[in-house]
């Protein structure tokens, strides 16, 4: 079997494996579980959600063995030679800067939801029986959490994020890049990755239930976010030949993305923000994706 045929078969098998395994798992162990146990919320079953993050890597492993690739071209390395270390730094810190920029845009457009007194998060803690929390104390906690997230979240989240990224950027991206140019490649990657999240969006993850055109608008917003942030993760992967920077970037996103909710009066209009998964707060990520695709196209033209 030649390399292109092998890649094509592997891509198809991977997509089948990852969607079937994830949709079945999340239907039976997340959606049905929440329906049958209303005392739980989507936020309270984090271990079940964490397991789902390993399914892309397991699907990639299954596709690799099915095609005979096994660990050939595994795209797992710390490739920092010839200045490539800068892409690891971009992966680490760009999600933080994009999240902060998105929060700023969101609260400029929705100033009524901005609360320096941190009303929403304090009310949430009080509902859990924690009283006596002051805005000053909560602000210190937010600053402490932000600093901690910036410095160590990519490391703390690396195991579960590797579970996703070895599948998406370490396998699917490598197979698809042989077949299409940068613009359709990034769009297809974003659509596939976004639709993979669909069962969790139905279960209320990221956006809740209370929005117009639930759950379709939420799924569309997730596809847009996955295209935007996925382009950044794909860019650093392609520049280094390794999925490790994408693992770092994914960990940074997961660790820092909720920081804007601390300053919300209502908890946010989640379909819009203040997390970067919202359409408004995600605008800096979208703009960055467009810029990176421009540079990808320039690189393609140089190679012709």
N, C-alpha and C positions, 0 to 999 in steps of 0.2 A: 504494500500500500504506500503510495507516494505521500509526501508531507502535506500537500493541499487536501488530498482526499481524507487523510487521517485527521487533519484539523477540522474539516467540514463535518465528518462523522462525530468527532468529539464534541463540537459545539452543539449539534443537535441533541446528542445524548445528555450533555450537561444541562441544557435548558429543560429537557423532559424530566430528568432526575430532580433538579432543584425545585421546579414548580410543583411536581406531583408530591414529593416528600414534604415540602413546606406547607402547601395548601392542606394536605391531609392532616399533618401534625397540628397545624394551627386551628383547623376546624374542630378536631376532637379534643385537643388539650388546652385550647385557649377559648375559642368562641363558645363551644358547648359547655365547657367548664364554667365560664362566666354566666351563661344562661341558667345553668342548674344550681349555681351557687351565688346568688345575687349579693351576698354579704361581701364578696370580693370585688375589687375594681381592677382594671387593666394595669394600674400602677403597682398593685400589691402582689402580682405574680411574676416578679422580675426573673426568677430562676427559670420559669417556663419560657419566657421570651429569650433569655440568654441562650438556652439550648438551640432555639431556632437559628441563631447566628452561626452555628457550626454546620448547618445543612449545606450551604454553598461549598464549603471546603470538602465535606463528605461526598457531595455530588461530583465535584471536580476529581476527587480520588477515584470514584467509581467510573467516571468517564475515561480517566487515564488508564485504568486497568482494562476497561472494555476495548480500548483501541490499541493496547499494547504500549502506550507511551510511558506508563508508570511514572517515574520521577524524572524523566528526561525533560530538560528545559523547564525546571520547576519554578523558576523566577523567584527564588528565595535566596537573597544574598544582601550583604551590606556593601553596596557598590558606591564607595565614596571617592574613588580615584578621579583625577582630572577635573576637580572642582565639583563633582556631583554631590558632595556633602550639602551644597546649598539647597538642593531639592528636598533633603530631609528637614532642613530648617524651615523651608517654605511649608512643608506638610505639617510641621509642628505648630507654627505660629500664624499662618494665614487664616485657618478657621477661626482663631480667636479674634483677629482684626476684622474679619468679615462679619462675625457675629455681633461685635460691638457696633460696626457701621450699620448693620441691619436694625439693631435696637434703636439707634439714633434716628434713623429714617422713620421707623414705626412710631416712635413717640413724638416726632415732629408732626406726623400726619394725624395721630390720635393723641393729642396732648391731654385729653380728659381721662385717659387710662393711665397716665403717669402718676405715680405716687411715691414721692421721696420718703413718705412715712411707712412705706411697705405694707400697706393695709392687707392685701390679699394673702401674702405669705404669713403674716402674723395671725390673721384670722384662721388660716389653715392649721397652724400649730395649736391655737387655742381650742379648735374643734377636737384636736387629738389629746386634749387635757393638759397642755403645757401653757400655763398662765404666767403673767408677769414679764412677758417679753416686751422690751422697749424698741422703738425704731432705731435708736442709737446702737443698741446691742445687735439688732438684726443687720444693720448696715456693716458693722464690724464682721459679723459672720459672713455676709455676702462678699466682702473684700477678701477675707481669709479663704473662703471657698474658691473665689476666682483665682487667687494666686496659686492655691494648691492645684486647681484644675489645669492651669497653664503649665505648671512645672512637672506634674507627675501623671495627669490623666492619660496621656498617650501611652505611658508605661503600664499603668493599672488596667487599662482597657485593651492591652495588646493581644491577650489570648482570645477573647471573644471576637475582636475585630479582625484578627487573623482568620478566624473561622469564616468570616464573610469575604475578606479581601483576597485570600488565596483562590477563592472561587471566581469572584467578579473580575478583579484586575489581574490576578495571577494565571487565570485560565481562559475565561470567556473573552477578555480583551485581546489576549494573544491570538486566539483563533479568529476573531472577527477582523483584526487589523490587516490580515492577509487578503481580505476580500473587499474592503471598502476604504474610501478616503476618510479624512478626519471628521468632516461635517456629519455625514451619515453615521459614521462610527460612534461619535459621541451621542447622537440622538438615539440610535438603537440601544446603546448601553444604558442610557438614561431611562428609556421606556421599559426595557426589560427589568432593570433594577427597581424602578418605581412600581411596576405591576406586581413584582414579587412581594412587596409590602402590603398588597391589597387586603388580605385577610385581617391584618392587624388594624388597618384603617377602619374596616367594617366593625372591628371589636372596640373601636373608640381610641386607639392609640394615636398619639400626636395631635389629633384635632377634636377629640370628643365626638359627640353625637349631634349637638345642637347647632347646626349650620345649614344653610340653604343647599339643597340638592345632595344631602347626605345619602350614601357615602361617596357618590361619584365625584363631587367637587373635591373632597378630601383625597381621593385617589389621584385625580388630575394634579392637585397641588403637590402631592408626593412625587409624581413623575417629574414635574418641573424641578423640584428640589434635587432629585436624584440626578437629573441631567446637569444641573448647575454644579453641585458639589462633586458629583461623579466625574465631571470633566477635569476638575482640579486633581482628584485622586488618580485619574487615568494619565494626566499630564506628567505627574511626578513619577509614575510607574514607567511610562515610556522613556522618560529621560534617564532613568537609572537602570532600566532592564530588570527591575525587582519590584515585587509588591510590598516590600517592607515600608517604604515611605507612605504608601496608601494606608497601611495598617496604622502608622503613626498619625496620619491625618484623620482617619476615621475615629481613632481614640480621642483625638483633640476635639472633634465635633461632638461626640457623645458626652464628653466630660464638661464642655463649656456652653453648649447650646441653650441651656435653660436659664442662664444667668439673668436674662432680661425679665423673666417672670418675677424676680424679686422686687422689681420696681413698678409692678403693675397694680392697679387698683382693683381690677376684676379678675386677674389671672390671664388676661389677654384675649383677643379675638383670634384664637389659635390658627384658624385658616389663613389669617393675615400676618400674625406675629404675636409676641415679640421674638419667638425663636426663629432661626433661619429657615426652618421648614415652612414657615408662613410665606405667602406670596409677596407681601410687602417687605417684611424683614429679610426675605431671601433675595432682594434685588441686587445687593452687592455681590452675592455669589453668582447670580445670573450674569451680571456685567463682567465678572472675572472669567466666567466660562467663555463668553464671546471673545474676550481678549486672548485667552489661551488657544482657542480654536484658530484664531487669526495667525498666531505664531506656529501652530501645528501645520497649517497650510503653507506657510513660508518654508518650513523645514522640508515639507514634501516637494515643493518646487525646487529647492536646492539639490535634492537627491535625484531629480530627473535628468 
